[in-house]
Amino acid sequence: MNINGIHHVAIICSDYPKSRQFYTEVLGFTVIAENYREARQSYKCDLGLPDGTQIELFSFPDAPKRPSRPEAQGLRHLAFNVNDLDAAIASLHSHAIECEPVRVDEYTGKRFTFFADPDDLPLELYEMR
C-alpha cells in the first residue's frame, strides 16, 4: 500500500451554522460543496484548505458529545500548520477565541498552541518555519 497523504477529516458539530461560520470565516476554509441530506436531517459541507486537504463538516440530530478531556481514546486533536504562529493567534484573538500558552515541541523545537472549535474539539496550530 502506498498512502499519499490525508484526503479529509470528518467533524460532527452540534450547531451547524455556528461551526460553518467558525471554519469558514474564522479559520478561512473554502466551501467546496454543501448539501442538506433530507433523509438524515443532516448537513454535509466539504471545506478546503490551501494544500488540498479537506474537512467534512456534518450535523446530525442528537449526536452525542465527544469525551475529550481528560485524555480520551480515539482522535486526540486536529493540527494545522501555519507559517506565523503569532499572527495566527492574533487572528483568533480578534474573533474572541482564546489559545493556550505557546509551547515548544521538545523534539522538533517548533512552537505550537491549542484552541477549541465551537464544540470544544481540540485544535492545534503548529508553526512550520
Protein Blocks (a to p, Z undefined) as FASTA:
>chain_A
ZZfbdfbdcdddfblmlmmmmmmmmnopacfbdcddfklopacdddddfkopacddddde
hiacddfbdcdedjfbdcdddfblmlmmmmmmmnopacddddddfklopacdddddfkop
acddddfZZ
